Amino acid sequence: MEAHVLWLGHASALVAFGEDRILIDPLGRGRALAVAPYHTILITHSHVDHLNRWTLAKLDKGVKLIVPKGAGAIVANLGFSEVVEAEPGDHISCGGVDVIAVDTKHDNGRWRKGDQPICVGYMLQKDGITVHHAGDVDMSTFEVFDDIGRDFQIDATLLPIGGMLPPWYYRRRQQVLDKGIHICPETALGIAARLGARRLIPVHWGTVNLRLFHRASAPRDQLLEIAESRGVSELVEVLGHGQALSLTALDLTGRGGGE
């Protein structure tokens, strides 16, 4: 079985385990349609750049759509044949893939903070290969990733490394009351170490950003610089839009990154 992760831009990715193909947080009709077919769509949270109705409206309605608890009403009129609401701890069979909803750290709600819909990450497992997508992560607390790292052996984690504004902005927001809504590249490296992931695929950069304030490549460049300074460059796997990382080509004898 050949398995790979294909980055489509922003937080969107296609994870393939042979013929089992799962699309995550699709944003952009053309990009999502270009990687068809897929039999399942996962949504990590209801913010409009992750649960994007404009994109979902053009996708295959015969596939299973999995959304976080409380988000079913947002997609109810889009015509999907099966909509499943997930919360941490749920196991959902998607073809031959076990999809497990896990905790993450991000603001619940859609247009403003609230209790619902919740935010989740996902584990995708088949034939001993495990892929983690964290959705978005804020700068509050990260102990939840220690728990996930103890429970799973992760071959690749997709972690956000920025947002619309420069990396320094998100780092500074860690010091204020609300902790901000996105993490910086340095924090993503720390979370990957907590998870014990064999590879970190950076997402949430270079696609949706305010170029007036920083270069689109700034989060990526900072991530690579910090990883090199810490001696963990082999942990980071930067993909371009439409580029894939083969998981079956990874060395199966070793796991984990490091500080």
Order of alpha helices (4+ residues) and beta strands (2+ residues): beta-beta-beta-alpha-beta-alpha-beta-alpha-beta-beta-beta-beta-beta-alpha-beta-alpha-alpha-beta-alpha-beta
